[in-house]
């Protein structure tokens, strides 16, 4: 027979239960208290300038902007020394302001405005940016006008009014866009009163090609303290294909338009008794036209009026009328290097020729070269032409 549970044992069990309950309790007591929650301060607006505020000798074509983090702009502007506001654009989020007009040379501009941070407090937009003071400013001209229609051999020529030291910097700023796509290359030709760079396609242009030239030269450091004067942008088109076939041994000249011979006429080329009187063999390019032109070739003649003169190189070669040689045109070469036609034929050809038309001369003992003037581009083989780029590998 079992006895009754001792009272001491019951009390021990009850004490253990109470202790366990007390150990699981999360209530506060006199032994400690929970830490009070903390609140982080809202961030202050942080303004960043590009280039950094206080910068000097900045190219005026450098992108200029200011941004704010942890806030937005209330007012922001860049102003000139006389207080004029420089054009700019603030993004929809009001966190980035970008200058949209080129700055001037040798000038100091000042940032003004305020930004408000997430903390509700404002911070100033302030500081300056100074642009470079060039030792000289170099201008550039082009051989083709905006909207012009030219022949299939026309090069694109940029002529600078001074020598360019950093040709790579210039060439990196040049872009040619064509439709249809056209393989071509820039080449730096010997300086001629200033540097000059030509772009020509590998082969003749396709008729109807549209061409856009973009030269972002303003603010470009040309080296030697010189900087670019302005950007250049031109759009032009390639017209019909018209090629002159001029074989000096045949004493004739053909004009082929879009694959069809539209003229086949008797002519006279340079007699070749002296080097100066040799019509150069090679691809010439029509560059100028004069209804009347005074020609000189001392000691043979000076200021002789010639009619319907189409220049094909800068060494004095023209296709022009010469009634004095009409009797031998088609049978003998007697000129001082020009291609002589009858007055009627010269006028007909003159009226159909445009800048950039190729004139392919063959059959003489001297080739067209750099010694013959400004446009001898097609006398240079393609691999050599590519190597004349400042960016050639």
C-alpha positions as CSV (number, residue, x, y, z in Angstrom):
1,X,0.0,0.0,0.0
2,X,1.4,3.4,-1.2
3,X,1.8,6.2,1.3
4,X,0.8,9.8,0.8
5,X,3.1,12.2,-1.1
6,X,5.3,14.1,1.3
7,X,4.4,17.8,1.6
8,X,8.0,18.7,1.1
9,X,8.1,17.1,-2.4
10,X,4.9,19.0,-3.5
11,X,6.4,22.3,-2.4
12,X,9.6,21.6,-4.4
13,X,7.6,20.9,-7.6
14,X,5.6,24.1,-7.2
15,X,8.8,26.1,-6.6
16,X,10.3,24.7,-9.9
17,X,7.1,25.7,-11.9
18,X,7.2,29.2,-10.5
19,X,10.8,29.6,-11.4
20,X,10.2,28.4,-15.0
21,X,7.3,30.8,-15.5
22,X,9.4,33.7,-14.1
23,X,12.2,32.8,-16.5
24,X,10.0,33.0,-19.6
25,X,8.4,36.3,-18.6
26,X,9.2,39.4,-20.7
27,X,7.8,42.0,-18.4
28,X,9.9,44.8,-17.1
29,X,11.2,44.8,-13.6
30,X,13.3,46.6,-11.3
31,X,16.4,44.7,-12.7
32,X,16.6,46.9,-16.1
33,X,14.8,48.8,-18.8
34,X,14.6,48.8,-22.7
35,X,16.7,51.4,-24.7
36,X,14.7,54.3,-26.2
37,X,14.5,54.1,-30.1
38,X,16.7,56.6,-32.1
39,X,15.9,58.6,-35.4
40,X,18.6,59.2,-38.1
41,X,18.9,62.7,-39.3
42,X,17.8,63.4,-42.9
43,X,20.8,63.8,-45.3
44,X,22.0,67.2,-46.3
45,X,21.9,68.1,-50.1
46,X,25.3,67.4,-51.7
47,X,26.2,69.5,-54.8
48,X,28.8,68.3,-57.4
49,X,30.2,70.4,-60.2
50,X,31.6,69.1,-63.5
51,X,34.2,70.3,-64.0
52,X,35.0,71.0,-60.3
53,X,34.2,74.4,-59.0
54,X,37.2,76.7,-59.3
55,X,38.5,74.9,-62.4
56,X,40.5,77.0,-64.8
57,X,41.9,76.6,-68.4
58,X,38.8,74.6,-69.3
59,X,38.1,74.0,-73.0
60,X,34.9,75.9,-73.8
61,X,33.5,72.8,-75.5
62,X,33.8,70.7,-72.3
63,X,30.5,69.5,-71.0
64,X,29.4,71.7,-68.1
65,X,26.9,70.5,-65.5
66,X,26.0,70.5,-61.8
67,X,24.1,67.7,-59.9
68,X,22.6,67.4,-56.4
69,X,22.3,64.2,-54.4
70,X,19.7,63.9,-51.5
71,X,17.9,67.0,-52.7
72,X,16.6,69.0,-55.6
73,X,17.5,72.4,-57.1
74,X,15.3,75.4,-56.3
75,X,17.2,77.7,-58.6
76,X,20.4,77.1,-60.6
77,X,22.2,79.1,-63.3
78,X,25.6,79.7,-64.8
79,X,26.2,83.4,-65.5
80,X,28.8,85.4,-67.4
81,X,30.9,88.2,-65.9
82,X,28.4,90.8,-67.0
83,X,25.5,88.8,-65.5
84,X,24.0,87.1,-68.6
85,X,22.5,83.7,-67.9
86,X,24.1,80.9,-70.0
87,X,21.5,78.6,-71.7
88,X,21.0,75.4,-69.8
89,X,18.5,72.6,-69.1
90,X,17.2,71.2,-65.8
91,X,16.1,67.6,-65.8
92,X,12.6,66.7,-64.7
93,X,13.8,65.4,-61.4
94,X,15.5,68.7,-60.7
95,X,18.7,67.0,-59.8
96,X,20.9,67.8,-62.8
97,X,21.5,71.0,-64.7
98,X,23.4,70.9,-68.0
99,X,24.8,73.9,-69.9
100,X,23.5,73.8,-73.5
101,X,25.5,76.5,-75.2
102,X,29.3,76.7,-75.8
103,X,31.2,78.9,-73.5
104,X,33.6,81.6,-74.7
105,X,37.4,81.6,-74.6
106,X,39.3,83.3,-71.8
107,X,36.2,83.9,-69.6
108,X,35.1,83.2,-66.0
109,X,31.6,82.0,-65.3
110,X,29.8,81.8,-61.9
111,X,27.4,79.3,-60.5
112,X,24.4,80.7,-58.6
113,X,21.3,79.2,-57.0
114,X,20.1,76.9,-54.2
115,X,19.3,73.3,-53.6
116,X,17.1,71.9,-50.8
117,X,18.0,68.7,-49.1
118,X,15.9,65.9,-47.7
119,X,16.4,67.6,-44.4
120,X,14.5,70.6,-45.7
121,X,17.5,72.8,-45.4
122,X,19.0,74.8,-48.3
123,X,22.6,74.8,-49.5
124,X,24.1,77.3,-52.0
125,X,25.0,76.6,-55.6
126,X,28.3,78.6,-55.9
127,X,31.7,78.6,-57.5
128,X,33.3,79.5,-60.8
129,X,34.7,77.9,-63.9
130,X,37.3,79.6,-66.1
131,X,38.0,78.8,-69.8
132,X,41.3,78.6,-71.5
133,X,43.0,81.7,-73.1
134,X,44.4,80.5,-76.5
135,X,47.6,81.9,-77.8
136,X,45.9,81.9,-81.2
137,X,42.6,80.8,-82.7
138,X,42.7,78.9,-86.0
139,X,39.9,79.0,-88.6
140,X,39.0,76.5,-91.2
141,X,37.4,76.6,-94.7
142,X,35.8,73.9,-96.9
143,X,35.9,73.3,-100.6
144,X,32.3,72.2,-100.8
145,X,29.3,74.3,-99.9
146,X,26.2,73.3,-97.9
147,X,23.6,71.9,-100.3
148,X,26.1,71.7,-103.3
149,X,25.9,68.9,-105.8
150,X,29.4,67.6,-106.9
151,X,31.0,65.1,-109.1
152,X,32.0,61.5,-108.3
153,X,35.7,62.3,-107.7
154,X,35.2,65.2,-105.4
155,X,37.3,65.1,-102.2
156,X,36.3,66.8,-99.0
157,X,38.9,69.4,-98.1
158,X,39.3,71.2,-94.8
159,X,41.9,74.0,-95.1
160,X,43.3,75.6,-91.9
161,X,44.7,79.1,-91.9
162,X,47.7,77.9,-89.8
163,X,49.8,74.8,-89.3
164,X,48.2,72.2,-87.0
165,X,50.5,70.6,-84.4
166,X,48.1,68.0,-83.0
167,X,46.6,66.5,-86.1
168,X,45.2,63.5,-84.2
169,X,43.1,65.8,-82.0
170,X,41.7,67.5,-85.1
171,X,41.0,64.2,-86.9
172,X,39.2,62.7,-83.9
173,X,36.8,65.7,-84.1
174,X,35.8,64.9,-87.8
175,X,32.9,62.7,-88.8
176,X,31.8,61.7,-92.3
177,X,28.3,60.1,-92.7
178,X,27.1,58.8,-96.0
179,X,24.1,57.2,-97.5
180,X,24.8,54.6,-98.9
181,X,27.8,53.8,-96.7
182,X,31.0,54.6,-98.4
183,X,34.6,53.5,-97.6
184,X,37.0,56.4,-97.3
185,X,39.8,57.9,-95.3
186,X,41.2,61.2,-94.2
187,X,44.8,62.1,-95.3
188,X,47.0,65.1,-94.4
189,X,48.6,66.6,-97.4
190,X,51.7,68.9,-97.2
191,X,50.9,72.3,-95.7
192,X,50.0,75.0,-98.2
193,X,49.9,78.3,-96.2
194,X,48.4,76.2,-93.4
195,X,47.5,72.6,-92.8
196,X,45.0,70.7,-95.0
197,X,43.3,67.4,-94.6
198,X,41.4,65.7,-97.4
199,X,38.8,62.9,-97.3
200,X,38.2,60.8,-100.4
201,X,36.4,57.5,-101.0
202,X,38.4,54.4,-101.9
203,X,36.6,54.4,-105.3
204,X,34.5,57.1,-107.0
205,X,31.4,58.1,-105.2
206,X,28.2,56.3,-106.1
207,X,25.9,58.8,-107.9
208,X,23.1,60.1,-105.6
209,X,25.1,59.6,-102.4
210,X,24.2,62.0,-99.6
211,X,27.1,63.2,-97.5
212,X,27.2,64.9,-94.1
213,X,30.4,66.4,-92.8
214,X,30.6,67.2,-89.1
215,X,33.7,68.9,-87.8
216,X,33.4,69.6,-84.0
217,X,36.5,71.9,-83.9
218,X,35.4,74.6,-81.5
219,X,37.4,74.3,-78.3
220,X,39.7,71.6,-79.7
221,X,43.4,72.1,-78.7
222,X,45.4,72.1,-81.9
223,X,48.7,72.2,-80.0
224,X,51.1,75.0,-79.7
225,X,48.6,77.2,-77.9
226,X,46.2,77.2,-80.9
227,X,42.5,76.3,-80.6
228,X,39.6,75.8,-83.0
229,X,37.6,78.8,-84.1
230,X,34.2,77.1,-84.8
231,X,32.4,73.9,-85.7
232,X,31.7,73.1,-89.3
233,X,28.7,71.2,-90.7
234,X,27.9,70.7,-94.3
235,X,25.5,68.5,-96.2
236,X,25.9,67.8,-99.9
237,X,25.1,65.3,-102.6
238,X,26.9,63.4,-105.4
239,X,25.3,64.1,-108.7
240,X,25.4,62.1,-111.9
241,X,28.6,60.2,-112.9
242,X,30.5,62.1,-115.6
243,X,34.0,60.9,-116.4
244,X,36.4,62.4,-119.0
245,X,38.5,59.8,-120.8
246,X,41.6,61.7,-122.2
247,X,44.1,59.5,-124.0
248,X,46.9,61.8,-125.3
249,X,48.0,59.3,-127.8
250,X,44.6,59.3,-129.5
251,X,44.3,63.1,-129.8
252,X,40.7,62.7,-128.7
253,X,38.6,63.2,-125.6
254,X,35.4,61.3,-124.6
255,X,32.9,62.4,-122.0
256,X,31.0,59.5,-120.5
257,X,27.9,60.3,-118.5
258,X,26.3,57.5,-116.5
259,X,28.0,54.9,-118.7
260,X,27.0,56.6,-122.0
261,X,29.4,58.5,-124.2
262,X,27.9,61.9,-124.8
263,X,31.0,63.6,-126.4
264,X,33.8,62.2,-128.5
265,X,35.8,65.0,-129.9
266,X,39.2,65.9,-131.4
267,X,41.6,67.7,-129.1
268,X,45.2,68.6,-128.7
269,X,47.3,67.8,-125.5
270,X,50.7,69.1,-124.3
271,X,53.4,68.8,-126.9
272,X,55.8,67.4,-124.3
273,X,59.0,69.0,-125.7
274,X,59.7,70.2,-122.2
275,X,58.5,68.8,-118.8
276,X,56.5,72.0,-118.2
277,X,54.5,71.3,-121.4
278,X,53.6,67.7,-120.6
279,X,49.9,67.1,-119.8
280,X,50.1,65.0,-116.6
281,X,48.8,61.5,-116.7
282,X,46.5,60.5,-113.8
283,X,43.1,61.3,-112.4
284,X,42.5,65.0,-112.4
285,X,39.5,66.7,-110.7
286,X,37.5,69.6,-112.1
287,X,37.9,72.4,-109.6
288,X,37.0,75.7,-111.2
289,X,35.3,77.1,-114.4
290,X,35.8,80.5,-116.1
291,X,34.0,81.7,-119.2
292,X,37.0,84.0,-119.8
293,X,40.4,83.5,-118.3
294,X,43.7,85.3,-118.8
295,X,46.4,82.6,-119.1
296,X,50.2,83.1,-118.8
297,X,53.1,80.7,-119.5
298,X,56.3,82.8,-119.6
299,X,58.3,83.1,-121.7
300,X,55.8,81.8,-124.3
301,X,52.9,84.1,-123.6
302,X,51.3,86.3,-120.9
303,X,47.7,87.3,-120.2
304,X,46.2,85.6,-123.2
305,X,42.4,85.6,-123.1
306,X,41.0,82.0,-123.3
307,X,37.4,81.0,-123.5
308,X,35.4,78.3,-121.7
309,X,38.2,77.3,-119.3
310,X,37.7,74.4,-117.0
311,X,40.5,74.0,-114.5
312,X,41.6,70.3,-113.8
313,X,44.7,70.9,-111.7
314,X,46.4,73.7,-109.9
315,X,49.6,73.5,-112.1
316,X,47.9,75.4,-114.9
317,X,46.1,72.6,-116.7
318,X,42.7,73.5,-118.2
319,X,40.3,72.1,-120.7
320,X,39.6,75.2,-122.8
321,X,38.9,76.6,-126.2
322,X,41.8,77.5,-128.5
323,X,40.9,78.5,-132.0
324,X,44.6,78.7,-132.9
325,X,45.0,74.9,-132.6
326,X,41.8,73.9,-134.2
327,X,43.6,72.8,-137.4
328,X,45.7,70.1,-135.5
329,X,43.1,69.0,-132.9
330,X,42.6,65.3,-133.4
331,X,46.0,64.8,-135.1
332,X,48.8,66.4,-133.1
333,X,49.7,67.5,-129.6
334,X,51.0,71.1,-129.6
335,X,49.8,72.8,-126.4
336,X,51.7,73.9,-123.3
337,X,50.0,71.3,-121.2
338,X,46.3,72.2,-121.4
339,X,43.7,70.2,-123.4
340,X,42.6,72.4,-126.4
341,X,39.2,72.1,-127.9
342,X,37.3,74.0,-130.5
343,X,35.3,76.9,-129.2
344,X,32.0,75.1,-129.7
345,X,33.1,71.9,-128.1
346,X,34.8,73.7,-125.2
347,X,31.5,75.6,-124.4
348,X,29.5,72.4,-124.6
349,X,31.9,70.6,-122.2
350,X,32.1,73.7,-119.9
351,X,28.3,73.8,-119.5
352,X,28.1,70.1,-118.4
353,X,31.1,70.0,-116.1
354,X,30.7,70.3,-112.3
355,X,33.2,70.5,-109.4
356,X,34.5,67.1,-108.6
357,X,34.2,65.5,-112.1
358,X,37.2,63.2,-112.8
359,X,39.3,63.7,-115.9
360,X,41.4,60.6,-116.5
361,X,44.5,61.5,-118.6
362,X,46.7,58.7,-120.0
363,X,49.4,58.4,-122.6
364,X,52.0,61.0,-121.4
365,X,55.4,60.5,-119.8
366,X,54.9,62.4,-116.5
367,X,52.3,61.4,-113.9
368,X,50.2,63.8,-111.8
369,X,51.8,64.2,-108.3
370,X,52.0,66.5,-105.3
371,X,54.2,68.8,-107.3
372,X,51.1,69.7,-109.4
373,X,49.1,71.5,-106.8
374,X,46.2,71.1,-104.5
375,X,44.1,68.1,-105.7
376,X,46.2,65.1,-106.6
377,X,44.3,62.8,-104.3
378,X,43.5,60.1,-106.9
379,X,47.2,59.9,-107.9
380,X,47.9,58.3,-104.5
381,X,47.3,54.6,-104.2
382,X,44.7,53.6,-101.5
383,X,47.1,52.0,-99.0
384,X,49.4,55.0,-99.1
385,X,46.4,57.3,-98.8
386,X,45.2,55.5,-95.6
387,X,48.7,55.8,-94.1
388,X,48.5,59.6,-94.5
389,X,45.8,59.7,-91.8
390,X,47.0,61.0,-88.4
391,X,45.0,58.1,-86.9
392,X,46.6,55.4,-89.0
393,X,47.6,52.4,-86.9
